[in-house]
């Protein structure tokens, strides 16, 4: 069955530093993978999704993720963190027809 | 275009009471989903409607939860009677089609606290 594991429930980086949020997946079929973000007091917003068209996926707000089949990973990165990036980030995979399976979430804090 | 809306944004009730959550999907989206996040745990799937029909309700925790989507537009999720462990954030999402690659658009959630 498809699932995802997010490494690190809380990540803290300095403003301007690289953001790296880790996600590993488990899937018996080619996966469709997603990163969602939840800003404080808001709903879930799609950052980007992998649907096998390209291994490097670019999303909104300068984020990107690379699908690595050999490592079963789909890590999220951003070259330079901004204060507005502080949020909770969720890696996810679809199972069955449409069910989304979410990781446990990583809370990103940005230090001034 | 309006996004997915949910009402109420917050609800505080006592154990044993009934609460009804409402979700209005994006206009034209036949697919509607309910998810919930209980006390800092993972966001879990509850069920999936295609128009007014329940496509998948494998995530519904027990028979205290009743979801409806009469007419294939908005949906309600009723919890009766509510228990302490039902506290959490209930998210609704919608999509125009179904399929593993389809993007689901989420609402802001309803924060439910059962005392």
Interface residues (C-beta under 8 A of the other chain):
Chain A: X32 X36 X41 X42 X43 X44 X45 X46 X49 X51 X90 X94 X95 X96 X97 X98 X99 X100 X101 X102 X103 X104 X105
Chain B: X4 X31 X33 X35 X41 X42 X43 X44 X45 X48 X55 X56 X58 X59 X91 X93 X95 X98 X99 X100 X101 X102 X103 X104 X105 X106 X107 X108 X109
